Amino acid sequence: MGLVIRNLLALQEVDLQMLSLEEERAKLIESIELQTAEVERERAEVVEREARLKRIKVEIKSSEAELAETGEHVRKFEGQQVLVKTNQEYKALDKEIYEAKARRAQVEDALLEKMEQLEEETEALRQCRQKLDNEISGLERETGGADEQVRRIEEQIADHRKKRAEIASTIERVPLSLYERIFRNKKGAALAPLVNRACQGCHLSVPAGVESVLRRHASNIVTCENCSRILYVPEQEDAE
């Protein structure tokens, strides 16, 4: 195994560790974002239920005012009825009293329904607020722990970047550029061992001449025709 391949493998090891750390950091951040979104949904539901409760209370006040008004109409017509002198006037007032009582019954039914709604919405709002409080508490706990984890991960990434720069400085520009392009395109390993004449990156066979070149000229950079990864013969295989 040539020196360039050794250095590229060392670089790849650092890059893979950095990639893993970056993925872990991304998952932590995504988890916090999802929890934050859930808190916002719960908060929006609380606001919506508060507005609904407010509307019901306004409707109840309106119904109570209308109930009082219809009751006053009934009393008014009943008072007038005892003073009328003709049968026609009596019947007219009797009709007014009937309609006023019917309207009062409707208002009473509507008021009762609204009172039940008020009770249900009050309880629903209480539960919703409790759920929101729990979500906020959970988010605060998770955020505190996640922030510390993210900070530690970022410190590790910074250390790996320094180590990477040191290793990269030992590799010539052309093989380094090739490696970085492959690593970026594959989103992972850019080098693959050749075992039993098969690339372990794509698990497909390579021509016999490729293996021969790698064994005789360890310093050569040879890529797999199938997956484009840089091939190398593992030290144990090379010794054999």
C-alpha positions in Angstrom: 0.0 0.0 0.0 1.5 3.3 -1.1 1.9 6.4 1.1 -0.7 8.4 -0.8 -3.3 5.7 -0.2 -2.3 5.5 3.5 -2.8 9.2 3.9 -6.1 9.2 2.0 -7.3 6.4 4.2 -6.4 8.4 7.3 -8.1 11.4 5.8 -11.2 9.3 5.0 -11.4 8.0 8.6 -11.4 11.6 9.9 -14.0 12.7 7.3 -16.3 9.8 8.1 -16.1 10.6 11.8 -16.9 14.3 10.9 -19.8 13.1 8.8 -21.2 11.0 11.6 -20.9 13.9 14.0 -22.6 16.3 11.6 -25.4 13.8 11.1 -25.8 13.5 14.9 -25.9 17.3 15.3 -28.5 17.6 12.5 -30.7 15.0 14.2 -30.5 16.8 17.5 -31.4 20.1 15.9 -34.2 18.5 13.9 -35.6 17.0 17.1 -35.6 20.4 18.8 -37.3 22.0 15.8 -40.0 19.3 15.8 -40.7 19.8 19.5 -40.7 23.6 19.1 -43.2 23.2 16.2 -45.4 21.0 18.5 -45.3 23.7 21.2 -46.3 26.3 18.7 -49.2 24.1 17.5 -50.4 23.6 21.1 -50.0 27.4 21.8 -52.1 28.1 18.7 -54.8 25.7 19.9 -54.9 27.5 23.3 -55.3 30.8 21.6 -58.1 29.4 19.4 -59.9 27.9 22.3 -59.6 31.1 24.3 -61.2 33.0 21.5 -63.9 30.4 21.2 -64.6 30.6 25.0 -64.8 34.4 24.7 -67.3 34.1 21.9 -69.5 31.7 23.9 -69.4 34.1 26.9 -70.5 37.0 24.7 -73.3 34.8 23.2 -74.4 33.9 26.7 -74.6 37.5 27.8 -76.6 38.3 24.6 -79.0 35.4 25.3 -79.4 36.4 28.9 -80.3 39.9 27.8 -82.8 38.6 25.3 -84.3 36.3 27.9 -84.8 39.2 30.2 -86.3 41.2 27.4 -88.8 38.4 26.4 -89.8 38.0 30.0 -90.5 41.7 30.3 -92.6 41.5 27.2 -94.7 38.6 28.7 -95.2 40.6 31.9 -96.1 43.7 29.9 -98.7 42.0 27.7 -100.2 40.1 30.7 -100.5 43.4 32.5 -102.2 45.0 29.5 -104.5 42.1 29.1 -106.3 42.7 32.3 -107.1 46.2 31.3 -108.6 45.6 27.8 -112.3 46.0 27.3 -113.0 44.1 24.1 -112.6 40.4 23.2 -110.7 41.3 20.1 -108.1 43.2 22.1 -107.8 40.4 24.5 -107.2 37.8 21.8 -104.6 40.1 20.2 -102.7 40.4 23.5 -103.1 36.6 24.1 -101.4 36.0 20.7 -98.5 38.4 21.7 -98.1 36.6 25.0 -98.0 33.2 23.3 -95.4 34.3 20.8 -93.3 36.0 23.6 -93.4 32.9 25.7 -92.5 30.7 22.7 -89.6 33.0 22.0 -88.5 32.9 25.6 -88.5 29.1 25.6 -86.3 29.1 22.5 -83.9 31.5 24.1 -83.8 29.4 27.3 -83.0 26.3 25.3 -80.3 28.1 23.4 -78.9 29.6 26.7 -78.8 26.1 28.3 -76.9 24.8 25.3 -74.4 27.6 25.4 -73.9 27.1 29.1 -73.1 23.4 28.4 -70.7 24.5 25.6 -69.1 26.9 28.1 -68.5 24.1 30.6 -67.1 21.8 27.9 -64.8 24.5 26.4 -63.6 25.6 29.8 -62.5 22.1 30.6 -61.0 21.6 27.1 -59.0 24.9 27.5 -57.8 23.8 30.9 -56.5 20.5 29.4 -55.0 22.3 26.4 -53.2 24.7 28.7 -51.9 21.8 30.8 -50.6 20.0 27.7 -48.9 23.2 26.5 -47.2 23.6 29.9 -46.0 20.0 29.7 -44.7 20.5 26.2 -42.9 23.7 27.2 -41.3 22.0 30.2 -40.3 19.1 28.1 -38.9 21.4 25.4 -36.9 23.3 28.0 -35.4 20.1 29.4 -34.6 18.7 25.9 -33.2 22.0 24.7 -30.9 22.3 27.6 -29.5 18.8 27.1 -29.4 19.1 23.3 -27.7 22.4 23.4 -24.9 20.9 25.5 -24.7 17.9 23.2 -24.5 20.2 20.1 -21.8 22.3 21.8 -19.7 19.1 22.5 -20.2 17.8 19.0 -19.2 21.1 17.5 -16.0 21.1 19.6 -15.2 17.6 18.3 -15.9 18.7 14.7 -13.5 21.6 15.2 -10.8 19.2 16.5 -11.4 16.9 13.5 -11.1 19.8 11.1 -7.7 20.6 12.5 -6.6 17.0 12.2 -8.0 16.8 8.7 -6.1 19.9 7.6 -2.9 18.4 8.9 -3.4 15.1 7.0 -4.6 16.9 3.8 -1.4 19.0 3.8 0.6 15.8 3.3 -1.4 14.8 0.2 -0.7 16.1 -3.3 -3.3 18.3 -4.9 -4.4 16.0 -7.7 -5.2 12.9 -5.6 -6.6 15.1 -2.8 -9.0 16.8 -5.3 -10.0 13.4 -6.7 -10.7 12.0 -3.2 -12.7 15.1 -2.1 -14.8 15.0 -5.3 -15.6 11.3 -4.8 -16.3 11.6 -1.1 -18.7 14.5 -1.8 -20.5 12.7 -4.6 -20.8 9.4 -2.6 -21.7 11.3 0.6 -19.3 8.9 2.3 -16.3 6.5 1.6 -14.2 7.5 -1.4 -11.8 4.6 -1.1 -12.8 0.9 -1.2 -10.7 -2.1 -0.6 -10.2 -4.7 -3.3 -10.9 -8.2 -2.0 -10.9 -11.3 -4.1 -10.9 -9.0 -7.2 -14.1 -7.4 -6.1 -14.5 -3.7 -5.1 -16.0 -3.6 -1.6 -17.7 -0.3 -2.4 -20.0 -1.6 -5.1 -19.3 -5.4 -4.6 -18.7 -5.8 -8.3 -15.7 -7.6 -9.9 -12.9 -5.5 -11.5 -10.7 -6.6 -14.4 -7.7 -8.8 -13.5 -5.4 -6.1 -14.9 -6.6 -3.6 -12.3 -5.7 -5.9 -9.5 -2.3 -6.5 -11.0 -1.6 -2.8 -11.4 -2.6 -2.2 -7.7 -0.3 -5.0 -6.5 2.7 -4.1 -8.6 2.4 -0.3 -8.4 1.1 0.6 -5.0 1.6 4.3 -5.5 -0.8 4.3 -8.5 -4.3 5.8 -8.0 -6.8 3.5 -9.7 -10.6 4.0 -9.5 -13.3 1.4 -9.8 -14.9 1.4 -13.2 -18.3 0.7 -11.7 -18.6 3.1 -8.7 -15.6 5.4 -9.3 -14.1 4.9 -5.8 -10.4 4.8 -5.3 -9.3 1.2 -5.0 -6.6 -0.2 -2.8 -5.3 -3.6 -1.7 -5.6 -4.1 2.1 -2.3 -4.6 3.8 -3.1 -8.2 4.7 -4.1 -9.0 1.1 -1.1 -7.1 -0.2 1.3 -9.1 2.0 -0.2 -12.4 0.7 
